[in-house]
Amino acid sequence: VRRSQTEADVVISNTGTGTLTYSIGDIQYGWRASDWLSSEPASGSVGAGEDVTVTLTVDRSKLRAGFYGARVPIVTNGGTEEVLIIVFDPVFDN
């Protein structure tokens, strides 16, 4: 997530023939702070050959200057993948 960004989109694609269900698992915060990242929608389903966009939102009011990291698990009935989010919040933006 760039310095001025507060959101990042993750696209979940269903390349199969059935319905793909998904949910955002417990976000694992790497260092410094926690609870600064949320997702919308947090769960849902994707039809065959379709995509859905999940928006990850950074709450910069919970961050001080420095680097922050989080692993976001996307749990589906087809397996689990992780998205790594790294945020840099510089001193002069707070």
C-alpha positions in Angstrom: 0.0 0.0 0.0 1.5 3.3 -1.1 2.0 6.2 1.4 -1.1 8.0 0.3 -3.3 4.9 -0.2 -5.6 3.5 2.4 -7.1 0.7 0.3 -5.9 -2.2 -1.8 -8.0 -4.5 -3.9 -7.6 -8.2 -4.1 -9.4 -10.1 -6.9 -10.6 -13.6 -6.3 -11.2 -15.5 -9.5 -13.1 -18.7 -9.9 -11.6 -20.7 -12.8 -13.5 -23.8 -11.9 -17.0 -25.0 -12.9 -18.7 -24.9 -9.5 -19.3 -22.2 -6.9 -16.2 -21.0 -5.0 -16.9 -19.9 -1.5 -14.4 -17.7 0.3 -13.7 -15.9 3.6 -11.0 -13.8 5.0 -9.3 -15.7 7.8 -7.6 -14.3 10.9 -5.2 -11.5 9.8 -1.7 -12.2 11.1 0.0 -8.9 12.0 3.8 -9.1 11.7 5.2 -6.4 13.9 4.4 -3.2 15.8 0.6 -2.9 15.9 -2.5 -4.9 15.2 -6.1 -4.3 14.1 -5.2 -1.7 11.5 -6.5 -3.7 8.5 -10.0 -4.6 7.6 -11.7 -6.3 4.6 -14.9 -5.9 2.7 -16.7 -8.1 2.0 -15.2 -10.6 4.5 -16.9 -13.6 2.9 -19.0 -14.6 -0.1 -19.2 -16.8 -3.1 -18.0 -16.5 -6.7 -19.8 -18.2 -9.6 -18.0 -20.3 -12.2 -15.8 -18.1 -14.5 -16.5 -15.0 -12.4 -14.4 -12.7 -10.2 -15.1 -10.8 -7.0 -13.0 -7.9 -5.6 -12.2 -7.7 -1.9 -11.1 -4.3 -0.6 -8.5 -4.3 2.2 -8.6 -1.0 4.1 -5.7 0.4 6.3 -6.8 2.5 9.3 -3.8 4.9 9.4 -5.1 6.4 12.6 -3.8 3.2 14.4 -0.3 3.6 12.9 2.7 5.6 14.0 5.7 6.3 11.8 7.4 3.1 10.5 6.8 -0.1 8.6 3.9 -2.5 9.3 3.1 -5.9 7.8 0.2 -8.3 7.7 -0.6 -11.6 6.2 -4.2 -11.9 5.0 -5.4 -15.5 4.5 -8.1 -16.0 1.8 -9.8 -19.3 2.7 -11.8 -21.0 0.0 -13.4 -24.4 -0.7 -10.6 -24.7 -3.3 -7.7 -24.0 -0.9 -6.1 -21.2 1.0 -3.9 -18.4 -0.3 -2.2 -15.5 1.5 -1.8 -11.9 0.6 1.1 -10.0 2.1 0.4 -6.3 2.9 3.3 -4.0 3.8 2.6 -0.4 4.8 5.1 2.4 5.4 3.8 5.4 7.4 6.4 8.2 7.3 6.9 10.6 10.2 5.8 13.7 8.2 2.4 12.2 7.4 1.2 11.8 11.0 
